[in-house]
């Protein structure tokens, strides 16, 4: 039996021992690296989800920004319809421009806050010029971008009677308007 080719006595145990240790170390390294790759994969998926969420938020912000920019003209038009208590100058400038556009001279004689519960701004305007200019000024006020309520309108001829008797065609007219601005934000 000693001459048998399968003799365990000649079998070297040291290389087997190293092979088992190498197999164990390789297996441990394989499972360790597999865990690291799996953790990296989970972390990568989380980062991908966060990135997609941020990209969606950015897309929504850009969409909102485009919407705001596309409605800018409408917002300006809407803002021009209302007068704010902090700044009534655009309203007064509009009144002046309307008067000069038709050849009348206008003067804002009073500006007060309305005392009734509806609020609003009450102002008085005096316009002078020809009858046509004063009437056109009144028409432009009615059609202005502001919502106006005419409390009183008094148009009278201010040309002296002696000149009227001489049949002068260019008589001077004066319009006193008391107007309540309904589109007023306090």
Secondary structure, 3 states (H helix, E strand, C coil): CCCCCCCCCCCCHHHHHHHHHHHHHHHHHHHHHHHHHHHHHHHHHHHHHHHHHHHHHHHHHHHHHHHHHHCHHHHHHHHHHCEECCECHHHHHHHHHHHHHHCCEEEEEEEEECCCCCCCEEEEEEEEECHHHHHHHHHHHHCCCCCEEEEEEEEEECCCHHHHHCCCCCCCEEEEEEEEECCEEC
